[in-house]
């Protein structure tokens, strides 16, 4: 289709375009062929350049013919025909664009094409830079009224608070994956299930190429000390610890994965990747409630060790709003 459109253009517009395109493609293909040592590509590039050289010869020949005022004539001369009777001159005769106008149009199109080729990488780089920009926090509750559980819980943080604290510029580096950018970041100010919306449970999530991290808070009456004694032993690899002087515990467990249209044998729910969680009391007195920092990898990559997770949480907790400080 493009070739048909180009052939419909006037000679002095079409040929310079063919020469430019052939030169660019030929040189580019030859460069790739020499760089990758692929001789088939070298042949293709040489063919482009030969075709371009032929067109250059055609344009030069046409320019010489125009300058000398000659035009192409049939090879065999026909016997002279009797002079036709003079016909009345037409009232007006339309003239096509002159050679100068065609050359100017060709130069303008070539300049536009060169400009597009030159500017395209800049726009591509800008688009790539924008695509690589880390995701900023999205507040899923923007414009909505918070559940009443937050008004009844002094000092309760929101999902937006947790997301801003979690989505640090150096989070990927702290997790041991420097250079990665957050692809997803959001916060949600919800409530705990089976509590009739009476227990505030905000959460935030930041996703990278390697890891996904979740930071949540639960404002119930379960202390971390009780959790260590009763529930933590039922998980994988529990380990009590301290974070900024607060009672804490490490636990591991598999996430659940849900799919639509699961087979009859397995059902829609399956065992997901292993996640490591650090649960920390809201303050040193451990009055009930906790912060949970969880990290997992969808690809099954090895998780950061406990020391890395501990250092991340120690940096995140102090950045929460003052009202959350115990």
C-alpha positions in Angstrom: 0.0 0.0 0.0 2.8 2.4 0.9 4.7 1.5 -2.3 1.5 2.3 -4.4 1.1 5.7 -2.7 4.8 6.5 -3.3 4.5 5.6 -7.0 1.6 8.0 -7.4 3.8 10.8 -6.4 5.5 13.0 -9.0 9.0 11.8 -10.2 10.9 14.6 -8.4 9.1 13.8 -5.1 9.1 10.0 -5.4 12.7 9.3 -6.4 14.4 11.4 -3.6 12.2 9.6 -1.1 13.2 6.2 -2.4 16.8 7.2 -2.3 16.6 8.4 1.3 14.7 5.3 2.5 17.0 2.9 0.6 20.1 4.6 2.0 18.8 4.6 5.6 17.7 1.0 5.4 20.7 -0.2 3.5 23.2 1.3 5.9 21.3 0.2 9.0 21.0 -3.4 7.7 24.7 -3.5 6.8 25.6 -2.2 10.3 23.5 -4.9 12.0 24.9 -7.5 9.7 28.5 -6.6 10.4 27.8 -6.2 14.2 26.1 -9.7 14.4 28.1 -11.3 11.6 25.0 -12.3 9.7 25.9 -12.5 6.0 22.4 -12.9 4.8 21.5 -9.5 6.3 24.7 -8.1 4.6 23.3 -9.3 1.2 20.0 -7.6 1.9 21.6 -4.4 2.9 23.8 -4.5 -0.2 20.7 -5.0 -2.4 19.1 -1.9 -0.8 22.2 0.1 -1.6 22.4 -1.1 -5.2 18.8 -0.3 -5.8 19.4 3.1 -4.3 22.5 3.6 -6.5 20.4 2.8 -9.6 17.8 5.4 -8.6 20.5 8.0 -8.1 21.7 7.2 -11.6 18.2 7.6 -12.9 17.7 11.0 -11.2 21.1 12.2 -12.5 20.2 11.2 -16.0 16.8 12.9 -15.8 18.5 16.1 -14.5 20.9 16.1 -17.5 18.1 15.5 -19.9 16.1 18.4 -18.4 19.1 20.7 -18.6 19.7 19.8 -22.3 16.1 20.2 -23.1 15.9 16.7 -24.5 13.1 14.3 -23.9 12.8 10.6 -24.5 11.6 9.6 -28.0 10.6 6.3 -29.5 13.5 4.3 -30.9 12.0 3.7 -34.3 11.1 6.9 -36.3 7.7 6.8 -38.1 7.3 8.2 -41.6 6.3 11.8 -41.6 2.6 12.3 -41.4 0.7 15.0 -43.3 0.4 18.2 -41.3 -3.0 18.2 -39.5 -5.4 21.0 -40.1 -4.9 23.7 -37.6 -7.2 23.3 -34.7 -8.6 26.1 -32.7 -6.4 27.0 -29.7 -7.8 25.9 -26.4 -9.1 28.7 -24.2 -6.8 27.9 -21.4 -4.2 25.2 -20.8 -3.4 23.9 -17.3 0.3 23.6 -16.5 1.6 21.1 -14.0 4.0 22.1 -11.4 7.4 23.0 -12.7 10.6 21.1 -11.9 11.6 23.7 -9.3 8.3 23.3 -7.4 8.7 19.5 -7.5 12.2 19.7 -6.3 11.2 22.0 -3.4 8.3 19.6 -2.4 10.7 16.7 -2.5 13.2 18.5 -0.3 10.4 19.5 2.1 9.2 15.9 2.4 12.8 14.6 2.8 13.4 17.2 5.5 10.2 16.2 7.3 11.1 12.5 7.1 14.6 13.3 8.4 13.1 15.4 11.2 10.7 12.6 12.2 13.6 10.0 12.2 15.6 12.4 14.4 12.8 13.2 16.8 11.3 9.7 17.1 14.0 8.4 19.5 13.5 11.4 21.7 9.8 10.8 22.0 10.5 7.1 22.5 12.9 7.9 25.3 10.4 10.2 26.9 7.8 7.5 26.7 10.1 4.9 28.1 11.2 7.2 31.0 7.5 7.8 31.8 6.8 4.1 31.7 9.7 3.5 34.0 8.7 6.1 36.5 7.8 4.5 39.8 4.1 4.1 40.6 2.8 6.7 43.0 0.3 5.8 45.7 -3.3 5.5 44.6 -5.8 6.1 47.3 -8.8 3.8 46.7 -10.8 5.7 49.3 -10.3 9.1 47.7 -13.6 11.0 47.9 -15.2 8.4 50.2 -16.0 8.7 53.8 -13.9 6.5 56.1 -15.7 3.7 57.9 -16.8 4.7 61.4 -14.3 2.3 62.9 -11.5 4.8 62.2 -13.4 7.6 64.1 -13.7 5.2 67.0 -10.0 4.3 67.0 -7.8 7.3 68.0 -4.5 7.2 66.2 -5.6 4.8 63.5 -3.7 5.3 60.2 -5.4 5.1 56.8 -4.4 3.1 53.8 -3.0 6.2 52.2 -0.8 6.8 55.3 0.6 3.2 55.0 1.2 3.5 51.3 3.1 6.8 51.6 5.3 5.2 54.3 5.8 2.0 52.4 6.4 3.4 48.9 9.9 4.7 49.6 12.3 5.6 46.8 14.8 3.2 48.3 12.5 0.3 49.1 13.7 -1.9 46.2 17.3 -1.3 47.2 16.5 -2.1 50.9 14.9 -5.4 49.7 18.0 -6.3 47.8 16.8 -5.5 44.2 18.3 -2.1 43.4 17.2 -0.6 40.2 13.7 -2.0 40.2 10.7 0.4 40.0 7.4 0.1 41.7 4.8 -1.0 39.1 1.8 -0.9 41.5 1.2 1.2 44.7 -2.1 1.7 46.4 -3.7 2.0 49.8 -7.1 0.9 51.1 -8.8 1.9 54.3 -11.0 -1.1 55.0 -12.2 -3.0 58.1 -11.4 -6.5 59.3 -13.7 -9.3 58.1 -16.3 -10.8 60.5 -16.2 -7.7 62.7 -19.3 -5.9 61.4 -17.0 -3.1 60.2 -16.1 -2.3 63.8 -12.3 -3.0 63.5 -10.2 -0.7 61.3 -7.8 -2.6 59.1 -6.1 -0.4 56.6 -3.5 -1.9 54.1 -1.1 -0.8 51.4 0.7 -2.7 48.7 3.7 -2.0 46.5 4.6 -4.4 43.7 8.0 -4.7 42.0 9.2 -7.1 39.4 10.8 -9.4 42.0 8.8 -8.9 45.2 5.4 -7.7 46.3 5.2 -6.1 49.8 2.2 -5.4 51.9 1.9 -3.2 54.9 -1.2 -3.4 57.1 -2.5 -2.5 60.5 -5.2 -4.2 62.6 -6.8 -2.3 65.5 -8.2 -5.2 67.5 -7.6 -6.5 71.1 -5.2 -9.3 70.2 -1.7 -8.5 71.6 1.4 -9.7 69.9 2.3 -11.7 73.1 -1.0 -13.6 72.7 -0.3 -14.1 69.0 3.1 -15.5 69.7 1.7 -18.0 72.2 -1.5 -19.1 70.4 -1.4 -18.5 66.7 2.2 -18.1 65.6 3.1 -21.7 66.5 0.5 -22.9 63.9 2.4 -21.1 61.1 5.7 -22.0 59.4 9.0 -21.0 61.0 7.8 -18.7 63.7 10.5 -16.6 65.4 9.9 -13.9 68.1 11.8 -10.7 67.8 11.9 -7.0 68.8 11.4 -4.0 66.5 12.2 -0.6 68.0 11.6 -2.0 71.4 8.2 -3.4 70.5 7.3 -7.1 70.7 7.4 -8.7 67.3 7.3 -12.1 65.6 8.3 -13.5 62.2 6.0 -16.1 60.6 5.7 -17.7 57.2 2.7 -19.1 55.4 1.5 -19.8 51.8 -0.9 -17.3 50.2 -4.0 -18.4 48.5 -4.5 -18.1 44.8 -7.9 -17.9 43.3 -8.8 -18.4 39.7 -12.1 -18.2 37.8 -13.3 -21.4 36.3 -11.2 -23.9 38.3 -11.5 -27.5 37.5 -13.7 -29.8 39.5 -10.8 -31.5 41.3 -8.8 -28.6 42.5 -11.5 -25.9 42.7 -10.9 -22.2 42.2 -8.5 -21.8 45.3 -5.0 -23.1 45.2 -1.9 -22.7 47.4 0.0 -19.6 46.4 3.6 -18.5 46.9 5.3 -18.5 50.3 5.1 -15.2 52.2 7.2 -14.0 55.1 5.5 -11.7 57.6 6.8 -9.6 60.4 4.1 -8.7 63.0 4.9 -5.8 65.3 2.9 -4.4 68.2 1.4 -0.9 67.8 3.6 0.3 70.6 6.0 -0.9 73.3 3.2 -1.6 75.8 1.6 -4.1 73.4 -2.0 -3.0 74.2 -3.6 -5.0 71.3 -3.5 -4.6 67.6 -0.4 -4.8 65.3 1.3 -3.8 62.1 2.1 -6.5 59.6 4.8 -6.3 56.9 4.6 -9.1 54.4 6.8 -9.9 51.4 6.4 -12.6 48.7 7.5 -13.4 45.2 5.0 -14.7 42.5 7.9 -16.3 40.6 9.1 -18.3 43.6 12.3 -16.3 44.1 14.1 -16.6 47.4 12.7 -14.2 49.9 14.8 -11.6 51.7 16.2 -12.9 55.0 14.7 -11.8 58.3 17.5 -9.2 58.9 16.6 -7.4 55.7 12.9 -7.4 56.5 13.6 -6.2 60.1 15.7 -3.3 58.8 13.0 -2.2 56.3 10.3 -2.2 59.0 12.5 -0.2 61.3 12.8 2.5 58.7 9.1 2.5 57.8 7.5 2.7 61.2 9.0 6.0 62.2 7.7 7.6 59.0 4.0 7.0 59.9 2.0 10.0 61.0 2.5 11.2 64.6 -0.9 10.1 65.6 0.1 6.5 65.1 3.1 6.7 67.5 2.5 4.9 70.8 
